[in-house]
Amino acid sequence: MRVLLLAGANSIHTIKWANGLQEAGLQVFLISQHPLMHNLDQRVKYYELPFKGNLGYFTMVSKVKKLINEIKPDIINAHYASGYGTTARLIGFHPYVLSVWGSDIFLFPKKSFIHKWLVKKNLLSADTVASTSQCMAVETSKLIKLNKPIEITPFGVDESVFYNNRIYKQSGFISENKIVIGTVKSLKPVYGIDILIEAFALLHSKLCKSKPEVAQALCLRIVGGGDELVNLTKLAERLNIREFIEFVGQVEYSRVPQELAKLDIYVALSRSESFGVAILEAGLNQCPVIVSNVGGLPELVIDHETGIIVESENITQAADAMYELITQPQLIAEYGKNAQKQVLENYIWKSCITQMIHVLESTVSKFKKGEL
């Protein structure tokens, strides 16, 4: 089967879909207005178009049509309901699957009536709509009533890359004299790094009073780059905990498993999150997680079994959750093993690729039968 992907080549998730489908035996073509920023399977035919920005999704239509005549795909899979979904709708090729990702459903339609109208039209034009999470499928259904179910095609995790069998010291932590809490995220307001820093400050203050030796061993490791670095650094200084925080900066995706292996506890206090593949990566790395109850994050965590779920923007709850794990380190090992088992059973990348192929093949079959 020949599959044409319309998606941002700058996203690691796009590249994982392209590489995974190609590895599974499909012939994959990728068209994007975004530059390639990750390693793409050499067998995938890649076209980067010069049409950029929001207007580019409209002006690239004629060029994409010409490429389609050359490629002759069996199906198109457009990723993102706003930008590339608009291009796919204007092209008018069928069958096509529209994969929604996150902000295209949670944020873009709320900008104005026009934005909402555009996404609704794009969703209606697709033969099949796919979502990475149940919560986003529900949100999509709130936007528009579709006459067919939304397929769930989650982002998976590569077992060969993120699997880790942790060895704990007698203290119950990875290091004998260091307790590392951390996150691997872009430094954007939506990911709540400021909430994490404030919760960490509260945790540190509490431990200074009850377990001062533990407080001295605490470290918050923040891996990621972004415009908020200056503000977050100032926040840490204002809270008098700058010396206990490591701002690592942005790292290559290939280094993420090594960074996760340095953490005793992974924390994601996002204000909005459509899925949360980082939670799965941490879980497969045998690292317990603390997450906010927003978007798709609660779908990935079994509360007090693979991690702890706290209320969104509740600094006290987040601090208490970290305190609970730190003062009972046996829970860190227990939750970490449980998290790894859950990911192995439900979110390994190969099974996610199989699910996506099923959606693509089913859509082609139904289209040929005139059932769409």
Secondary structure, DSSP 8 states (H G I E B T S, - for coil): -EEEEES-TT-HHHHHHHHHHHHTT-EEEEEESS---S---TTSEEEE-S--HHHHHHHTHHHHHHHHHHH--SEEEEE-TTHHHHHHHHHT-SSEEEEE-SHHHHTGGGS-HHHHHHHHHHHHH-SEEEESSHHHHHHHHHH---SS--EE----B-HHHH-------TTSSSSSS-EEEEEE----GGGTHHHHHHHHHHHHHHHHHH-HHHHHHEEEEEE---TTHHHHHHHHHHTT-GGGEEEEE---GGGHHHHHTT-SEEEE--S--S--HHHHHHHHTT--EEEESSTTHHHH--BTTTEEEE-TT-HHHHHHHHHHHHH-HHHHHHHHHHHHHHHHHH-BHHHHHHHHHHHHHHHHHHHHTT--
